[in-house]
């Protein structure tokens, strides 16, 4: 009996993952408003009943996808924060991680950065207030407390450290960069760090 329950649980997780993978692909390529539940159902290769078993509606799919991706990014940022490195190494590691994610999973970054989440999730905080970005801001704050970064407005310091890297990610997603975004890491990091370093 326990084995059967475990198989059902695993199958439900697999179906949920298939639905979210299809939604990520469609929301990133077609946009949220041009994607229907039937589009997701067809791409995922599941029944419409399976979708409604797991999710109330398209907004619930978008919310679950957003929550999963933010949690994944938050976990990565927390691991970098816990690394024990100094502020420069931590913050450069954040940029490197985001660049690597842009190259390996551009649809994740498109959904995180391009989707106007509050249009279809009005109660959601802006992405810049989500856990991953709060952790990055905590890294900057801690760097100022340690004397590794100049004392300045926390928002300005965070934007100075991450703004150029985020802009390069947008340019990469738009297909404007001549080389992979990760090849710009050292140069962009040197500029970003100089803007806040003591």
GINOR-V839521 format. One record per residue. N is the residue number from 1. SS is DSSP state (helix for helix, strand for strand, loop for the rest). OMEGA is omega in whole degrees, -180 to 180 (none if undefined). Layout:
BEGIN
n=N ss=SS omega=OMEGA
n=N ss=SS omega=OMEGA
END
This chain:
BEGIN
n=1 ss=loop omega=179
n=2 ss=helix omega=-180
n=3 ss=helix omega=180
n=4 ss=helix omega=178
n=5 ss=helix omega=180
n=6 ss=helix omega=179
n=7 ss=helix omega=178
n=8 ss=helix omega=179
n=9 ss=helix omega=179
n=10 ss=helix omega=179
n=11 ss=helix omega=178
n=12 ss=helix omega=177
n=13 ss=helix omega=179
n=14 ss=helix omega=180
n=15 ss=helix omega=178
n=16 ss=helix omega=179
n=17 ss=helix omega=178
n=18 ss=helix omega=179
n=19 ss=helix omega=-179
n=20 ss=helix omega=177
n=21 ss=helix omega=179
n=22 ss=helix omega=179
n=23 ss=helix omega=179
n=24 ss=helix omega=180
n=25 ss=helix omega=-176
n=26 ss=helix omega=179
n=27 ss=helix omega=-178
n=28 ss=helix omega=-177
n=29 ss=helix omega=-177
n=30 ss=loop omega=-173
n=31 ss=loop omega=-178
n=32 ss=loop omega=-173
n=33 ss=loop omega=178
n=34 ss=loop omega=179
n=35 ss=loop omega=177
n=36 ss=loop omega=175
n=37 ss=helix omega=179
n=38 ss=helix omega=174
n=39 ss=helix omega=-180
n=40 ss=helix omega=-180
n=41 ss=helix omega=-179
n=42 ss=helix omega=-178
n=43 ss=helix omega=-179
n=44 ss=helix omega=-179
n=45 ss=loop omega=178
n=46 ss=loop omega=179
n=47 ss=loop omega=177
n=48 ss=helix omega=177
n=49 ss=helix omega=178
n=50 ss=helix omega=179
n=51 ss=helix omega=-177
n=52 ss=helix omega=172
n=53 ss=helix omega=-176
n=54 ss=helix omega=-174
n=55 ss=loop omega=-179
n=56 ss=loop omega=-177
n=57 ss=loop omega=-179
n=58 ss=helix omega=179
n=59 ss=helix omega=178
n=60 ss=helix omega=176
n=61 ss=helix omega=-180
n=62 ss=helix omega=-179
n=63 ss=helix omega=179
n=64 ss=helix omega=179
n=65 ss=helix omega=179
n=66 ss=helix omega=-179
n=67 ss=helix omega=180
n=68 ss=helix omega=-178
n=69 ss=helix omega=178
n=70 ss=helix omega=178
n=71 ss=helix omega=179
n=72 ss=helix omega=179
n=73 ss=helix omega=178
n=74 ss=helix omega=178
n=75 ss=helix omega=179
n=76 ss=helix omega=179
n=77 ss=helix omega=179
n=78 ss=helix omega=178
n=79 ss=helix omega=177
n=80 ss=helix omega=179
n=81 ss=helix omega=-176
n=82 ss=loop omega=-174
n=83 ss=loop omega=-180
n=84 ss=loop omega=179
n=85 ss=loop omega=176
n=86 ss=loop omega=-174
n=87 ss=helix omega=-179
n=88 ss=helix omega=-180
n=89 ss=helix omega=180
n=90 ss=helix omega=-175
n=91 ss=helix omega=174
n=92 ss=helix omega=177
n=93 ss=helix omega=176
n=94 ss=helix omega=179
n=95 ss=helix omega=180
n=96 ss=helix omega=180
n=97 ss=helix omega=-179
n=98 ss=helix omega=177
n=99 ss=helix omega=180
n=100 ss=helix omega=178
n=101 ss=helix omega=177
n=102 ss=helix omega=-179
n=103 ss=helix omega=-176
n=104 ss=helix omega=-176
n=105 ss=loop omega=-176
n=106 ss=helix omega=-179
n=107 ss=helix omega=176
n=108 ss=helix omega=-179
n=109 ss=helix omega=176
n=110 ss=helix omega=-179
n=111 ss=helix omega=-179
n=112 ss=helix omega=-172
n=113 ss=helix omega=-173
n=114 ss=helix omega=-177
n=115 ss=loop omega=176
n=116 ss=loop omega=-170
n=117 ss=helix omega=-175
n=118 ss=helix omega=175
n=119 ss=helix omega=-180
n=120 ss=helix omega=173
n=121 ss=loop omega=-171
n=122 ss=loop omega=-179
n=123 ss=loop omega=-178
n=124 ss=loop omega=174
n=125 ss=loop omega=175
n=126 ss=loop omega=-177
n=127 ss=helix omega=-179
n=128 ss=helix omega=176
n=129 ss=helix omega=-178
n=130 ss=loop omega=-174
n=131 ss=helix omega=-179
n=132 ss=helix omega=-177
n=133 ss=helix omega=174
n=134 ss=helix omega=178
n=135 ss=helix omega=177
n=136 ss=helix omega=178
n=137 ss=helix omega=176
n=138 ss=helix omega=177
n=139 ss=helix omega=180
n=140 ss=helix omega=179
n=141 ss=helix omega=-180
n=142 ss=helix omega=177
n=143 ss=helix omega=176
n=144 ss=helix omega=179
n=145 ss=helix omega=179
n=146 ss=loop omega=-177
n=147 ss=loop omega=180
n=148 ss=loop omega=177
n=149 ss=strand omega=177
n=150 ss=loop omega=175
n=151 ss=loop omega=179
n=152 ss=loop omega=177
n=153 ss=loop omega=-175
n=154 ss=helix omega=180
n=155 ss=helix omega=179
n=156 ss=helix omega=180
n=157 ss=helix omega=-180
n=158 ss=helix omega=178
n=159 ss=helix omega=179
n=160 ss=helix omega=-178
n=161 ss=helix omega=-172
n=162 ss=helix omega=-172
n=163 ss=helix omega=-178
n=164 ss=helix omega=179
n=165 ss=helix omega=179
n=166 ss=helix omega=178
n=167 ss=helix omega=178
n=168 ss=helix omega=177
n=169 ss=helix omega=177
n=170 ss=helix omega=180
n=171 ss=helix omega=177
n=172 ss=helix omega=-180
n=173 ss=helix omega=179
n=174 ss=loop omega=178
n=175 ss=loop omega=-177
n=176 ss=loop omega=-176
n=177 ss=loop omega=-180
n=178 ss=loop omega=-177
n=179 ss=loop omega=175
n=180 ss=loop omega=-175
n=181 ss=helix omega=-178
n=182 ss=helix omega=-180
n=183 ss=helix omega=179
n=184 ss=helix omega=-171
n=185 ss=helix omega=-175
n=186 ss=helix omega=-178
n=187 ss=helix omega=-179
n=188 ss=helix omega=-180
n=189 ss=helix omega=179
n=190 ss=helix omega=179
n=191 ss=helix omega=-178
n=192 ss=helix omega=-177
n=193 ss=helix omega=180
n=194 ss=helix omega=-178
n=195 ss=loop omega=-177
n=196 ss=loop omega=-174
n=197 ss=strand omega=179
n=198 ss=loop omega=none
END
